Amino acid sequence: MTGVIDASRIEAMLAQLKAVAARSQGNVAPVQAEKTAEKVDFAGLLKASLDQVNERQQTADKLGQRFVLGDDSVNLSDVMISMQKASLSFQATLQVRNKLVSAYQDIMNMQV
């Protein structure tokens, strides 16, 4: 699956966050952690996730249309499962968006 973040990417993001936190406190030692950390393209991951949600919604729509038009190769259960997958993907995306907006607002409200 392309939308799954593996443990090495999470560890790399944590290493980057620790390095930034150390720099903000005046410590310069964790520069080595930045060099070993794998670069994670947040925009690319976000776009891939959104593309996956869009693909699931389009697949569900196409299956629904084929079922309504009387295609015998499409079962009602397949249509319902694909619609539920698309709905769950969309709801998860909305929750991630809400968390990102909340985090952004928290950061903007911090005093410097």
C-alpha positions as CSV (number, residue, x, y, z in Angstrom):
1,M,0.0,0.0,0.0
2,T,1.3,3.4,-0.8
3,G,-0.5,5.3,1.9
4,V,1.0,3.5,4.8
5,I,3.9,5.1,6.8
6,D,6.4,2.6,7.9
7,A,8.3,2.7,11.2
8,S,11.5,4.0,9.7
9,R,9.8,7.1,8.4
10,I,8.2,7.8,11.8
11,E,11.6,7.4,13.4
12,A,13.1,9.8,10.8
13,M,10.4,12.4,11.5
14,L,11.0,12.0,15.3
15,A,14.7,12.5,14.8
16,Q,14.1,15.7,12.8
17,L,11.7,17.0,15.4
18,K,14.2,16.4,18.2
19,A,16.9,18.1,16.2
20,V,14.7,21.2,15.7
21,A,13.8,21.2,19.4
22,A,17.4,21.0,20.4
23,R,18.4,23.8,18.0
24,S,15.6,26.0,19.4
25,Q,17.0,25.5,22.9
26,G,20.5,26.4,21.8
27,N,22.0,22.9,21.6
28,V,23.8,22.2,18.4
29,A,24.8,18.6,19.1
30,P,22.0,16.7,17.3
31,V,23.2,17.7,13.8
32,Q,24.3,14.1,13.3
33,A,20.8,12.9,13.9
34,E,19.6,15.1,11.0
35,K,22.1,13.6,8.6
36,T,21.0,10.0,9.4
37,A,17.3,10.9,9.3
38,E,15.6,10.0,6.1
39,K,14.0,13.0,4.3
40,V,10.2,12.7,4.3
41,D,8.3,14.7,1.7
42,F,5.2,15.7,3.7
43,A,3.5,17.3,0.6
44,G,4.1,14.1,-1.4
45,L,2.7,11.9,1.3
46,L,-0.4,14.1,1.7
47,K,-1.0,14.2,-2.1
48,A,-0.6,10.4,-2.3
49,S,-3.1,9.9,0.5
50,L,-5.6,12.3,-1.1
51,D,-5.1,10.6,-4.5
52,Q,-5.9,7.2,-2.8
53,V,-9.1,8.6,-1.2
54,N,-10.1,10.0,-4.6
55,E,-9.4,6.7,-6.3
56,R,-11.6,4.8,-3.8
57,Q,-14.4,7.3,-4.3
58,Q,-14.2,7.0,-8.1
59,T,-14.1,3.2,-7.9
60,A,-17.2,3.1,-5.6
61,D,-19.0,5.5,-8.0
62,K,-18.1,3.4,-11.0
63,L,-19.2,0.1,-9.3
64,G,-22.5,1.8,-8.3
65,Q,-23.2,3.0,-11.8
66,R,-22.4,-0.4,-13.2
67,F,-24.8,-2.1,-10.7
68,V,-27.6,0.4,-11.4
69,L,-27.2,-0.2,-15.2
70,G,-27.7,-3.9,-14.6
71,D,-24.1,-5.3,-15.0
72,D,-24.4,-8.9,-13.9
73,S,-20.7,-9.0,-13.0
74,V,-21.1,-6.5,-10.1
75,N,-22.7,-7.7,-6.8
76,L,-24.5,-5.5,-4.4
77,S,-22.2,-6.5,-1.7
78,D,-19.1,-5.4,-3.7
79,V,-20.8,-2.0,-4.3
80,M,-21.6,-1.6,-0.6
81,I,-18.1,-2.6,0.5
82,S,-16.4,-0.2,-1.9
83,M,-18.8,2.6,-0.8
84,Q,-18.0,1.9,2.8
85,K,-14.2,1.9,2.1
86,A,-14.5,5.2,0.3
87,S,-16.6,6.7,3.1
88,L,-14.1,5.5,5.8
89,S,-11.2,6.9,3.8
90,F,-12.9,10.2,3.5
91,Q,-13.8,10.4,7.2
92,A,-10.2,9.5,8.1
93,T,-8.9,12.3,5.8
94,L,-11.3,14.7,7.4
95,Q,-10.0,13.8,10.9
96,V,-6.4,14.3,9.8
97,R,-7.3,17.6,8.3
98,N,-9.0,18.7,11.6
99,K,-6.0,17.6,13.6
100,L,-3.6,19.6,11.3
101,V,-5.8,22.7,11.5
102,S,-5.9,22.4,15.3
103,A,-2.1,22.0,15.5
104,Y,-1.6,25.0,13.2
105,Q,-3.9,27.1,15.3
106,D,-2.1,26.0,18.5
107,I,1.2,27.0,16.9
108,M,-0.1,30.3,15.7
109,N,-1.4,31.1,19.2
110,M,1.9,30.4,20.9
111,Q,3.8,33.4,22.2
112,V,7.3,33.9,20.9
